[in-house]
């Protein structure tokens, strides 16, 4: 099977200026969300629209080898409801090429303070302009509930609208700071997809968890200009309202995993081993478990191997992984210096983002969690 991959690249000075600052990274750590600068040009966004229309017309570069048990896969026979289509990065090269723009991975890596960012899932979304359509409303949830077979609590999602996106269109809305909450002890129902749950029940769960943490529920609608996107932590509560505008709301939820993420066996309360959709698709590790680094489904968007330190600050040329050429911008833009003769793979320079802030420690984790085979769709 031939899958398109991100070719060697160099971030331009203009692109490096679009990376989050240290204060942006700290904001994300405290609030659980971040609104990016303009990461896609207008032409690239317009191309996303065209490629999505080709996808809806039935164009596929490849099909999933098997159909996972809880696959979201809108087809015309389902009518004018909210559309969700998973694995578009696998099935459609036109969409995949745009999603794997290195700048997006570099932003995600900075926010997650991660050495590597890989694709985890992608869902193409279309909210029809029908205010009364029940499927248009996405109740409160957080993604890690669905990803309990993943070891990492550092995963994140880029929500990428194909146009200006505001409250009238039913934009994604974050519950500020909720990624830091402890959870009330709960059962496996918390990981059933929101489409299988009662919206009022999920609203009540949100309020109860806020009260348990002596916190207020502060809902922040993401008003996102064309070409910009929002990022949110895998434990940030979020949802979206109906589309009350005259235009469809088009977007992709682009789920990303840090390089440390891996599959872990997760037992449900009834004793069954949880399965996520990936588990029937990807290759197996030597221990027989699914490999969440399988490059056929989880290509790397950006990677680095060495952490920034004071010694590397003073050395060599700016360098980027899997990239060739010279970047030429100061490390104040978030990129570290490294000698081209110290451990470099060739005389060409490579660029990697630097993370000067320490990783947070002691953040609360869920007291209980169970998985779902679905992805988040907002």
C-alpha positions in Angstrom: 0.0 0.0 0.0 1.5 3.4 -1.0 0.7 6.2 1.4 1.8 9.8 0.8 4.2 11.1 3.4 5.4 14.5 4.4 8.5 15.3 2.2 11.6 17.0 3.5 10.8 20.7 4.3 12.1 23.9 5.7 10.0 26.4 7.6 10.3 29.9 6.2 10.9 32.9 8.4 7.3 33.8 7.9 6.1 30.4 9.0 8.4 30.4 12.0 6.8 33.7 13.1 3.5 31.8 13.2 4.7 29.4 15.9 3.3 29.8 19.4 5.4 31.9 21.8 6.4 30.7 25.2 3.5 32.7 26.7 1.2 31.0 24.2 2.5 27.6 25.3 1.9 28.5 29.0 -1.6 29.8 28.1 -2.4 26.4 26.6 -1.0 24.6 29.6 -3.3 26.7 31.9 -6.4 26.9 29.8 -6.4 23.7 27.7 -6.9 25.5 24.3 -5.1 27.8 21.9 -6.2 29.9 18.9 -3.5 29.8 16.3 -2.3 32.4 14.0 -3.1 32.0 10.2 -1.5 28.6 9.4 -3.2 28.0 6.1 -3.3 30.5 3.2 -6.7 31.4 1.7 -5.8 29.3 -1.3 -5.0 26.3 0.8 -8.3 26.6 2.6 -10.1 26.8 -0.7 -8.3 23.7 -1.8 -9.5 21.9 1.4 -13.1 22.8 0.3 -12.5 21.4 -3.2 -10.8 18.2 -2.0 -13.6 17.7 0.5 -16.2 18.0 -2.3 -14.2 15.4 -4.3 -14.3 13.2 -1.2 -18.1 13.6 -0.9 -18.4 12.8 -4.6 -16.8 9.4 -3.9 -13.2 9.9 -4.8 -10.8 7.7 -2.8 -7.2 7.0 -3.3 -7.6 3.9 -1.2 -10.2 2.3 1.1 -9.8 1.0 4.6 -8.8 -2.7 4.5 -11.6 -3.5 6.9 -14.5 -1.5 8.4 -13.9 -0.8 12.1 -16.9 -1.5 14.4 -17.7 2.1 15.3 -16.6 3.9 12.1 -18.1 7.3 11.5 -18.8 7.3 7.7 -21.5 9.5 6.3 -22.9 8.5 2.9 -25.5 10.3 0.8 -28.2 7.8 1.8 -28.0 9.2 5.3 -29.5 12.5 4.2 -29.0 16.1 5.3 -27.6 15.4 8.8 -24.3 16.4 10.3 -21.7 14.4 8.4 -18.7 12.7 10.0 -16.1 10.8 8.0 -13.2 9.2 9.8 -9.7 8.4 8.4 -9.8 11.0 5.6 -6.0 11.3 6.0 -5.8 7.7 4.9 -8.4 7.5 2.2 -7.8 10.8 0.4 -4.4 12.1 -0.5 -5.5 15.6 -1.4 -6.8 16.1 2.1 -3.8 14.3 3.7 -1.3 16.5 1.9 -2.9 19.6 3.3 -3.3 18.2 6.8 0.3 17.2 7.0 1.5 20.7 6.4 4.7 20.8 8.6 3.7 24.1 10.3 0.6 22.5 11.9 2.7 19.7 13.4 5.3 22.2 14.6 2.6 24.2 16.4 1.2 21.1 18.0 4.7 19.9 19.1 5.3 23.3 20.7 2.0 23.2 22.6 2.4 19.6 23.7 6.1 20.2 24.5 6.6 17.0 22.6 9.6 15.6 20.7 7.4 14.1 18.0 3.9 14.6 16.7 2.1 11.9 14.7 -1.3 11.8 13.1 -3.8 9.9 15.2 -7.2 10.4 13.5 -8.9 12.8 11.2 -12.6 13.4 10.8 -14.2 15.4 8.0 -17.2 17.3 9.3 -20.1 19.1 7.6 -22.9 20.8 9.6 -25.8 21.6 7.4 -27.4 25.1 7.9 -30.5 23.6 9.6 -30.8 25.0 13.1 -33.4 22.4 14.2 -31.3 19.4 13.0 -30.6 17.4 16.3 -27.4 15.9 15.0 -25.9 19.4 14.6 -25.5 19.7 18.4 -22.4 18.1 19.9 -22.8 17.7 23.7 -20.0 18.2 26.3 -17.2 15.6 26.3 -13.5 15.2 26.2 -11.5 13.1 23.8 -9.3 11.1 26.2 -12.4 9.2 27.3 -12.5 7.7 23.8 -8.8 7.1 23.7 -8.3 5.2 26.9 -6.3 2.6 25.0 -3.7 5.3 24.5 -1.0 5.7 27.2 -0.5 9.5 26.6 -2.4 12.3 28.4 -0.6 14.7 26.1 -2.6 14.2 22.9 -4.4 17.1 21.3 -6.7 18.1 18.5 -6.6 20.8 15.8 -10.1 22.0 14.8 -9.7 23.4 11.2 -12.7 25.2 9.8 -12.7 25.9 6.0 -14.0 29.5 6.4 -14.6 32.1 9.1 -16.3 30.2 11.9 -18.3 31.9 14.7 -21.1 31.2 17.2 -23.8 31.5 14.6 -22.2 28.6 12.6 -22.0 26.4 15.8 -18.3 26.7 16.3 -16.4 24.5 18.7 -16.6 25.8 22.3 -14.1 25.0 25.1 -14.7 24.7 28.8 -11.8 26.8 30.0 -9.2 25.0 32.2 -11.2 21.8 32.4 -8.3 19.7 31.3 -6.8 20.2 34.8 -9.9 18.9 36.7 -10.0 15.7 38.6 -12.8 13.4 37.6 -15.5 12.1 39.9 -15.3 8.3 40.0 -17.4 6.9 37.2 -18.2 3.8 35.3 -17.7 2.7 31.7 -20.6 4.9 30.4 -18.3 7.9 30.4 -16.5 6.5 27.4 -19.5 5.8 25.2 -19.6 8.3 22.4 -21.8 11.4 22.9 -24.0 10.3 20.0 -25.0 7.3 22.2 -25.6 9.5 25.3 -28.3 11.9 26.5 -27.1 15.5 26.1 -28.8 16.6 29.3 -27.0 13.8 31.1 -23.6 15.0 29.8 -24.4 18.6 30.7 -25.2 17.4 34.3 -21.9 15.4 34.3 -20.0 18.6 33.3 -21.6 20.6 36.1 -20.9 17.8 38.7 -17.3 17.6 37.7 -16.9 21.3 37.9 -18.4 21.3 41.4 -16.1 18.5 42.4 -13.2 20.7 41.5 -14.6 23.9 43.1 -14.5 25.3 39.6 -16.9 27.3 37.4 -18.0 26.2 34.0 -16.5 28.9 31.7 -17.6 28.2 28.1 -15.4 29.9 25.5 -16.6 29.8 21.9 -13.8 29.7 19.4 -14.3 32.5 16.9 -11.9 31.3 14.2 -11.0 33.4 11.1 -10.4 31.6 7.8 -6.9 29.9 7.7 -6.7 29.9 11.5 -7.5 26.9 13.8 -8.0 26.0 17.4 -6.0 23.4 19.4 -7.3 21.7 22.5 -5.9 19.3 25.0 -7.3 15.7 25.0 -8.9 16.3 28.5 -10.5 19.7 27.7 -14.3 19.5 27.8 -15.8 20.9 24.6 -18.9 20.8 22.4 -20.7 22.8 19.8 -24.2 24.2 19.1 -26.4 24.1 16.0 -25.5 25.9 12.8 -27.9 28.8 12.6 -26.3 30.5 9.6 -27.2 30.2 6.0 -24.1 28.3 5.1 -22.8 24.8 5.9 -20.1 24.6 8.6 -17.2 22.7 7.1 -14.2 21.5 9.1 -11.8 18.8 10.0 -11.0 17.6 13.5 -7.4 16.6 13.2 -6.3 14.5 16.1 -2.6 14.3 17.0 -0.6 12.1 19.2 2.8 12.8 20.8 5.7 10.4 20.0 5.5 8.8 23.4 1.9 7.6 22.9 1.4 3.8 22.5 -1.4 1.3 22.8 -2.1 -0.1 26.3 -4.6 -2.9 27.1 -7.6 -1.5 28.9 -10.2 -3.7 30.6 -13.8 -2.6 30.9 -15.7 -3.2 34.1 -17.2 -6.4 32.6 -13.8 -7.8 32.0 -13.7 -7.3 28.2 -10.7 -5.8 26.6 -11.6 -2.5 25.0 -11.1 -2.0 21.3 -10.7 1.3 19.4 -11.2 1.5 15.7 -7.5 1.6 15.0 -7.1 -1.8 16.7 -8.5 -3.8 13.7 -6.5 -1.8 11.1 -2.9 -1.3 12.2 0.0 -3.6 12.3 0.9 -5.6 15.5 3.8 -5.0 17.8 6.0 -8.0 18.8 3.8 -8.5 21.9 0.8 -8.9 19.6 -0.9 -5.6 20.6 -1.8 -2.8 18.1 1.0 -0.5 17.0 -0.1 3.2 17.3 3.1 4.2 15.4 2.2 2.2 12.3 3.3 4.7 9.6 0.6 3.5 7.2 -2.0 5.2 9.5 0.0 7.4 11.8 2.6 9.3 9.8 4.9 11.7 11.7 4.1 15.3 11.1 7.1 16.7 12.9 9.9 15.2 15.0 13.0 16.1 16.9 15.5 14.0 18.8 17.5 16.3 21.1 16.2 18.6 23.8 17.1 22.3 23.8 19.8 23.3 26.4 22.1 26.2 27.1 25.0 24.5 25.2 23.0 24.1 22.0 21.8 27.7 22.2 25.3 28.9 21.3 26.2 26.3 18.7 25.9 25.9 15.0 23.2 26.6 12.4 19.5 26.3 12.8 18.3 22.8 12.0 15.0 20.8 11.3 14.2 17.1 11.3 13.5 15.4 8.0 14.1 18.8 6.4 16.9 20.2 4.3 18.2 23.7 3.9 18.9 26.5 6.4 16.1 28.2 8.4 18.0 31.3 9.3 15.8 32.8 12.0 16.7 33.5 15.6 16.0 31.1 18.4 13.7 33.7 19.8 11.2 32.4 17.3 11.2 29.1 19.1 13.9 27.2 17.2 17.1 25.9 18.7 20.6 26.0 17.3 22.6 22.9 16.8 26.0 22.3 15.3 25.8 20.7 11.9 28.9 18.7 12.8 27.6 17.5 16.2 25.5 14.4 15.6 24.1 15.8 12.4 23.1 13.2 9.8 24.7 15.2 7.0 26.4 18.5 6.2 22.9 19.9 5.6 21.3 21.6 8.6 18.1 20.4 10.2 15.6 22.3 12.3 13.8 21.4 15.5 11.5 23.3 17.8 12.9 24.0 21.2 10.9 23.8 24.5 12.5 25.9 27.3 9.6 25.5 29.7 9.7 22.4 31.9 7.1 19.7 31.4 4.3 20.0 33.9 4.1 17.4 36.6 1.6 16.3 39.1 -1.5 17.0 36.9 -4.5 15.1 38.0 -5.5 12.1 36.1 -8.9 10.4 35.7 -9.8 8.1 38.6 -11.5 5.8 36.0 -11.7 5.7 32.3 -13.0 3.5 29.6 -12.7 3.7 25.8 -14.9 4.0 22.9 -14.2 3.1 19.3 -15.1 6.5 18.0 -13.3 9.8 17.5 -14.3 13.2 18.7 -16.5 15.1 16.2 -17.3 18.7 16.9 
